[in-house]
Amino acid sequence: MSHADAAARPRAGQSQADKLTRLGGSSIGLVAMLVIQFILGIIYNLYGTAPTSKKSIGLFSSPTIALHVILGILLFLAALAQLIRAIGARHRLSIWLSAIGFVSIIGAGFAGLGFAGSGAASASLGMSLAFALALVCYVAMIVALPPRAAARSAAHADAQRSSTT
């Protein structure tokens, strides 16, 4: 092994630690977005006009529901970016949790569209269950990912082991 190869290894390990740190940070961001989304949904539920089977609501019929829809679109994009980031980090648990969270956010969005069109209680339940599953996935990812210092020291130890062999 050349000196250049040995010198490149620690940087690759640190890069992996940085990728995992970014995954943790984006998971925190997704949790915050999901909580805000939940609050907007509850505000509309309490103070907005509920759709019925005979009268749907427009997705931009009030400022609260408009913010809820816009944040839902941003959540979709953030969850997609999180999944891509997890695949890039090659952290198997994060990939699974990101994929499940992403699919849950898509499911919540479709349930929300169904609720806006019909007011069905089952669509509202679907929205809340999909939200809860996505929230659990991103919180679990925060807990499962190594803290920044531990990730860096583990990567450094791996680099040391590989350079001695």
DOMI-422793 format. One record per residue (C-alpha): residue in one letter; residue number from 0; x, y, z. Coordinates in pm, 1 decimal, padded with zeros to 6 digits. Example, Ala and Ser with C-alpha at 12.3 -4.5 7.8 and 13.67 -1.06 7.14 Angstrom:
BEGIN
+---------+-----+----------+----------+----------+
| residuo | num |     east |    north |       up |
+---------+-----+----------+----------+----------+
|       A |   0 |  01230.0 | -00450.0 |  00780.0 |
|       S |   1 |  01367.0 | -00106.0 |  00714.0 |
+---------+-----+----------+----------+----------+
% end
This chain:
BEGIN
+---------+-----+----------+----------+----------+
| residuo | num |     east |    north |       up |
+---------+-----+----------+----------+----------+
|       M |   0 |  00000.0 |  00000.0 |  00000.0 |
|       S |   1 |  00144.8 |  00336.1 | -00097.6 |
|       H |   2 |  00171.6 |  00630.5 |  00135.7 |
|       A |   3 | -00089.3 |  00818.2 | -00071.4 |
|       D |   4 | -00341.3 |  00534.2 | -00028.0 |
|       A |   5 | -00287.3 |  00527.4 |  00347.9 |
|       A |   6 | -00328.0 |  00904.3 |  00368.2 |
|       A |   7 | -00653.2 |  00890.6 |  00170.2 |
|       R |   8 | -00816.3 |  00633.9 |  00399.0 |
|       P |   9 | -00869.8 |  00857.1 |  00704.1 |
|       R |  10 | -01030.7 |  01123.8 |  00486.0 |
|       A |  11 | -01273.3 |  00865.4 |  00347.5 |
|       G |  12 | -01355.3 |  00755.2 |  00704.2 |
|       Q |  13 | -01408.4 |  01112.5 |  00814.9 |
|       S |  14 | -01623.4 |  01166.5 |  00511.4 |
|       Q |  15 | -01840.2 |  00874.6 |  00620.4 |
|       A |  16 | -01866.0 |  01023.2 |  00970.1 |
|       D |  17 | -01965.1 |  01355.8 |  00815.7 |
|       K |  18 | -02229.3 |  01182.1 |  00603.6 |
|       L |  19 | -02376.5 |  01020.5 |  00914.3 |
|       T |  20 | -02367.5 |  01353.1 |  01097.7 |
|       R |  21 | -02555.4 |  01517.5 |  00810.1 |
|       L |  22 | -02809.9 |  01234.2 |  00818.7 |
|       G |  23 | -02869.7 |  01301.5 |  01186.4 |
|       G |  24 | -02906.2 |  01673.9 |  01126.3 |
|       S |  25 | -03150.5 |  01629.1 |  00841.1 |
|       S |  26 | -03347.1 |  01381.3 |  01053.5 |
|       I |  27 | -03384.8 |  01651.3 |  01319.4 |
|       G |  28 | -03505.2 |  01888.7 |  01049.4 |
|       L |  29 | -03761.5 |  01636.3 |  00926.1 |
|       V |  30 | -03888.1 |  01579.0 |  01280.9 |
|       A |  31 | -03931.6 |  01955.0 |  01326.1 |
|       M |  32 | -04115.0 |  01982.9 |  00993.4 |
|       L |  33 | -04342.9 |  01691.2 |  01084.7 |
|       V |  34 | -04430.2 |  01849.7 |  01420.4 |
|       I |  35 | -04513.0 |  02181.6 |  01252.8 |
|       Q |  36 | -04720.2 |  01992.7 |  00993.1 |
|       F |  37 | -04909.1 |  01818.0 |  01273.4 |
|       I |  38 | -04977.0 |  02150.5 |  01448.7 |
|       L |  39 | -05107.1 |  02307.8 |  01127.4 |
|       G |  40 | -05334.6 |  02007.2 |  01072.5 |
|       I |  41 | -05473.1 |  02031.0 |  01426.7 |
|       I |  42 | -05530.6 |  02407.1 |  01391.5 |
|       Y |  43 | -05726.2 |  02350.5 |  01071.7 |
|       N |  44 | -05914.4 |  02061.8 |  01229.1 |
|       L |  45 | -06020.0 |  02282.1 |  01521.2 |
|       Y |  46 | -06086.4 |  02611.5 |  01344.2 |
|       G |  47 | -06127.1 |  02532.8 |  00974.1 |
|       T |  48 | -06425.0 |  02418.9 |  00770.6 |
|       A |  49 | -06427.3 |  02041.3 |  00756.0 |
|       P |  50 | -06500.9 |  01883.8 |  00419.3 |
|       T |  51 | -06806.1 |  01663.9 |  00381.7 |
|       S |  52 | -06899.5 |  01393.2 |  00135.4 |
|       K |  53 | -07101.9 |  01655.7 | -00054.6 |
|       K |  54 | -06860.1 |  01949.0 | -00029.0 |
|       S |  55 | -06484.7 |  01924.8 | -00062.4 |
|       I |  56 | -06242.2 |  02194.5 |  00042.5 |
|       G |  57 | -05989.5 |  02369.1 | -00175.6 |
|       L |  58 | -05628.4 |  02296.4 | -00090.2 |
|       F |  59 | -05566.1 |  02671.0 | -00071.5 |
|       S |  60 | -05904.5 |  02770.9 |  00073.9 |
|       S |  61 | -05752.8 |  02909.4 |  00394.8 |
|       P |  62 | -05406.2 |  03023.8 |  00500.4 |
|       T |  63 | -05373.0 |  02733.6 |  00743.7 |
|       I |  64 | -05457.6 |  02463.0 |  00492.6 |
|       A |  65 | -05239.6 |  02635.9 |  00230.8 |
|       L |  66 | -04941.3 |  02628.6 |  00469.7 |
|       H |  67 | -05023.7 |  02266.4 |  00548.0 |
|       V |  68 | -05017.7 |  02176.1 |  00177.0 |
|       I |  69 | -04699.1 |  02372.9 |  00106.0 |
|       L |  70 | -04522.6 |  02216.8 |  00404.3 |
|       G |  71 | -04641.5 |  01874.7 |  00285.5 |
|       I |  72 | -04472.8 |  01933.3 | -00050.1 |
|       L |  73 | -04154.7 |  02048.8 |  00125.9 |
|       L |  74 | -04170.3 |  01740.1 |  00348.8 |
|       F |  75 | -04188.3 |  01520.0 |  00039.6 |
|       L |  76 | -03878.9 |  01689.0 | -00104.7 |
|       A |  77 | -03688.9 |  01675.6 |  00226.0 |
|       A |  78 | -03774.8 |  01308.0 |  00274.6 |
|       L |  79 | -03658.1 |  01229.8 | -00078.8 |
|       A |  80 | -03331.2 |  01414.6 | -00014.1 |
|       Q |  81 | -03293.4 |  01224.0 |  00314.1 |
|       L |  82 | -03336.3 |  00892.6 |  00134.8 |
|       I |  83 | -03077.3 |  00988.9 | -00127.3 |
|       R |  84 | -02841.2 |  01101.9 |  00150.4 |
|       A |  85 | -02889.5 |  00771.2 |  00336.7 |
|       I |  86 | -02816.9 |  00570.8 |  00021.7 |
|       G |  87 | -02502.6 |  00777.6 | -00031.8 |
|       A |  88 | -02388.9 |  00712.7 |  00325.6 |
|       R |  89 | -02445.8 |  00337.1 |  00277.9 |
|       H |  90 | -02584.8 |  00305.7 |  00629.8 |
|       R |  91 | -02829.6 |  00018.0 |  00599.5 |
|       L |  92 | -03057.9 |  00108.8 |  00892.3 |
|       S |  93 | -03078.4 |  00470.3 |  00776.2 |
|       I |  94 | -03170.7 |  00358.1 |  00426.6 |
|       W |  95 | -03457.1 |  00147.1 |  00558.1 |
|       L |  96 | -03580.6 |  00413.3 |  00800.2 |
|       S |  97 | -03554.9 |  00684.3 |  00533.6 |
|       A |  98 | -03743.2 |  00469.9 |  00281.8 |
|       I |  99 | -04021.7 |  00392.3 |  00527.9 |
|       G | 100 | -04041.5 |  00757.8 |  00633.1 |
|       F | 101 | -04054.8 |  00868.2 |  00269.0 |
|       V | 102 | -04332.2 |  00622.8 |  00182.3 |
|       S | 103 | -04521.3 |  00728.2 |  00496.9 |
|       I | 104 | -04506.2 |  01093.4 |  00394.3 |
|       I | 105 | -04636.5 |  01002.0 |  00048.2 |
|       G | 106 | -04914.8 |  00800.8 |  00213.0 |
|       A | 107 | -05005.9 |  01091.7 |  00440.6 |
|       G | 108 | -05021.8 |  01320.6 |  00138.4 |
|       F | 109 | -05257.0 |  01092.3 | -00051.5 |
|       A | 110 | -05470.5 |  01044.9 |  00259.6 |
|       G | 111 | -05481.6 |  01423.1 |  00296.0 |
|       L | 112 | -05598.7 |  01462.8 | -00062.4 |
|       G | 113 | -05866.9 |  01202.9 |  00007.0 |
|       F | 114 | -05973.4 |  01382.4 |  00322.7 |
|       A | 115 | -05993.1 |  01719.9 |  00145.9 |
|       G | 116 | -06215.4 |  01565.0 | -00119.9 |
|       S | 117 | -06450.9 |  01362.7 |  00096.0 |
|       G | 118 | -06400.8 |  01441.3 |  00463.2 |
|       A | 119 | -06382.6 |  01067.5 |  00532.8 |
|       A | 120 | -06274.5 |  00979.5 |  00884.2 |
|       S | 121 | -06068.2 |  00691.9 |  00744.7 |
|       A | 122 | -05863.6 |  00936.4 |  00535.8 |
|       S | 123 | -05801.1 |  01149.5 |  00843.0 |
|       L | 124 | -05693.8 |  00839.9 |  01033.9 |
|       G | 125 | -05467.7 |  00738.6 |  00746.1 |
|       M | 126 | -05305.0 |  01081.2 |  00752.2 |
|       S | 127 | -05238.9 |  01063.1 |  01124.8 |
|       L | 128 | -05107.6 |  00704.8 |  01117.8 |
|       A | 129 | -04875.0 |  00779.5 |  00826.8 |
|       F | 130 | -04751.9 |  01091.8 |  01009.2 |
|       A | 131 | -04684.2 |  00886.4 |  01323.6 |
|       L | 132 | -04489.9 |  00622.4 |  01131.0 |
|       A | 133 | -04277.0 |  00886.1 |  00955.5 |
|       L | 134 | -04209.8 |  01058.0 |  01288.0 |
|       V | 135 | -04104.6 |  00729.7 |  01449.2 |
|       C | 136 | -03868.5 |  00656.0 |  01157.8 |
|       Y | 137 | -03687.8 |  00988.4 |  01176.0 |
|       V | 138 | -03665.9 |  00988.6 |  01556.9 |
|       A | 139 | -03532.2 |  00630.9 |  01545.0 |
|       M | 140 | -03270.3 |  00743.7 |  01296.0 |
|       I | 141 | -03157.5 |  01022.0 |  01529.6 |
|       V | 142 | -03121.2 |  00768.2 |  01811.3 |
|       A | 143 | -02956.8 |  00498.6 |  01596.8 |
|       L | 144 | -02693.7 |  00717.0 |  01432.2 |
|       P | 145 | -02366.5 |  00749.7 |  01622.0 |
|       P | 146 | -02289.1 |  01085.2 |  01781.8 |
|       R | 147 | -02044.3 |  01295.0 |  01581.3 |
|       A | 148 | -01740.5 |  01236.8 |  01806.8 |
|       A | 149 | -01804.6 |  00862.2 |  01827.4 |
|       A | 150 | -01849.7 |  00836.6 |  01451.1 |
|       R | 151 | -01522.9 |  01017.8 |  01387.6 |
|       S | 152 | -01324.9 |  00811.9 |  01637.7 |
|       A | 153 | -01469.1 |  00488.3 |  01496.2 |
|       A | 154 | -01377.8 |  00597.0 |  01144.2 |
|       H | 155 | -01028.4 |  00690.2 |  01261.0 |
|       A | 156 | -00987.3 |  00349.7 |  01430.6 |
|       D | 157 | -01101.7 |  00176.1 |  01111.6 |
|       A | 158 | -00851.2 |  00376.9 |  00910.2 |
|       Q | 159 | -00573.2 |  00288.3 |  01154.0 |
|       R | 160 | -00656.2 | -00082.5 |  01131.4 |
|       S | 161 | -00666.7 | -00080.8 |  00752.3 |
|       S | 162 | -00339.3 |  00109.6 |  00721.9 |
|       T | 163 | -00154.5 | -00144.7 |  00943.0 |
|       T | 164 | -00268.3 | -00440.6 |  00732.9 |
+---------+-----+----------+----------+----------+
% end
